[in-house]
Amino acid sequence: MPDSAPQQLLHLVIGGELTDLEHTTFKDLDQVDIVGVYPNYASALAAWKAKAQQTVDNAHMRYFVVHLHRLLDPGQDTKSSS
């Protein structure tokens, strides 16, 4: 892989109807909407915003941005700050 390639900070956008507004427990896991995986936070945020706006009328519907890069390499944030 070339050194000039931009660093991928993978993000996952998912959403679905929650059981209640106090928790992040999905009502039906079979109905969870996997929007996609994105190479950076900015593109994931744009996808999240579009899906969230489409479902604004359902108060129990929530979308989330999951920082996959933090799960894949938990020490990544500490490495970059050193």
VODRENSE-519778 format. One record per residue (C-alpha): x, z, y; residue number from 1. Coordinates in steps of 0.1 Angstrom, whole numbers, m for minus. Each point is the difference from the previous one (the first is absolute). Layout:
VODRENSE-519778
{xx->X; zz->Z; yy->Y; nr->NUM}
...
***
This chain:
VODRENSE-519778
{xx->0; zz->0; yy->0; nr->1}
{xx->15; zz->m10; yy->34; nr->2}
{xx->10; zz->28; yy->23; nr->3}
{xx->m21; zz->m16; yy->28; nr->4}
{xx->m33; zz->5; yy->m19; nr->5}
{xx->m23; zz->24; yy->18; nr->6}
{xx->m5; zz->34; yy->m17; nr->7}
{xx->m33; zz->2; yy->m19; nr->8}
{xx->m19; zz->31; yy->7; nr->9}
{xx->m29; zz->m6; yy->m24; nr->10}
{xx->m35; zz->13; yy->10; nr->11}
{xx->m32; zz->0; yy->m20; nr->12}
{xx->m34; zz->m2; yy->17; nr->13}
{xx->m29; zz->14; yy->m21; nr->14}
{xx->m35; zz->13; yy->7; nr->15}
{xx->m33; zz->10; yy->m13; nr->16}
{xx->m29; zz->23; yy->3; nr->17}
{xx->8; zz->37; yy->0; nr->18}
{xx->m19; zz->28; yy->m17; nr->19}
{xx->m1; zz->19; yy->33; nr->20}
{xx->17; zz->m1; yy->34; nr->21}
{xx->21; zz->32; yy->m6; nr->22}
{xx->21; zz->m15; yy->m28; nr->23}
{xx->16; zz->m33; yy->m11; nr->24}
{xx->m17; zz->m2; yy->m34; nr->25}
{xx->m14; zz->m34; yy->m7; nr->26}
{xx->m37; zz->m1; yy->m11; nr->27}
{xx->7; zz->m27; yy->m26; nr->28}
{xx->35; zz->m10; yy->m10; nr->29}
{xx->m13; zz->m33; yy->m14; nr->30}
{xx->m11; zz->m9; yy->35; nr->31}
{xx->32; zz->7; yy->18; nr->32}
{xx->10; zz->m29; yy->21; nr->33}
{xx->36; zz->m9; yy->m4; nr->34}
{xx->6; zz->m21; yy->32; nr->35}
{xx->36; zz->m8; yy->m7; nr->36}
{xx->37; zz->8; yy->2; nr->37}
{xx->18; zz->m8; yy->33; nr->38}
{xx->37; zz->m2; yy->8; nr->39}
{xx->m1; zz->22; yy->31; nr->40}
{xx->m22; zz->25; yy->18; nr->41}
{xx->m12; zz->m23; yy->27; nr->42}
{xx->m15; zz->m25; yy->m24; nr->43}
{xx->m16; zz->28; yy->m21; nr->44}
{xx->m14; zz->15; yy->32; nr->45}
{xx->m16; zz->m33; yy->9; nr->46}
{xx->m16; zz->m3; yy->m34; nr->47}
{xx->m12; zz->36; yy->1; nr->48}
{xx->m15; zz->m5; yy->34; nr->49}
{xx->m19; zz->m31; yy->m10; nr->50}
{xx->m14; zz->16; yy->m31; nr->51}
{xx->m9; zz->32; yy->18; nr->52}
{xx->m19; zz->m19; yy->27; nr->53}
{xx->m19; zz->m19; yy->m27; nr->54}
{xx->m13; zz->32; yy->m14; nr->55}
{xx->m6; zz->20; yy->32; nr->56}
{xx->m37; zz->5; yy->m8; nr->57}
{xx->7; zz->19; yy->m32; nr->58}
{xx->13; zz->35; yy->10; nr->59}
{xx->12; zz->7; yy->m35; nr->60}
{xx->21; zz->m31; yy->m3; nr->61}
{xx->37; zz->5; yy->8; nr->62}
{xx->31; zz->m21; yy->m2; nr->63}
{xx->35; zz->13; yy->m3; nr->64}
{xx->36; zz->m13; yy->4; nr->65}
{xx->22; zz->13; yy->m28; nr->66}
{xx->37; zz->0; yy->7; nr->67}
{xx->12; zz->m14; yy->m33; nr->68}
{xx->36; zz->m1; yy->11; nr->69}
{xx->0; zz->38; yy->3; nr->70}
{xx->m12; zz->2; yy->m36; nr->71}
{xx->25; zz->m25; yy->m13; nr->72}
{xx->29; zz->16; yy->17; nr->73}
{xx->m8; zz->35; yy->12; nr->74}
{xx->34; zz->6; yy->15; nr->75}
{xx->m2; zz->m32; yy->21; nr->76}
{xx->m11; zz->18; yy->32; nr->77}
{xx->28; zz->26; yy->m2; nr->78}
{xx->26; zz->m27; yy->m7; nr->79}
{xx->m9; zz->m20; yy->31; nr->80}
{xx->2; zz->30; yy->23; nr->81}
{xx->34; zz->11; yy->m11; nr->82}
***
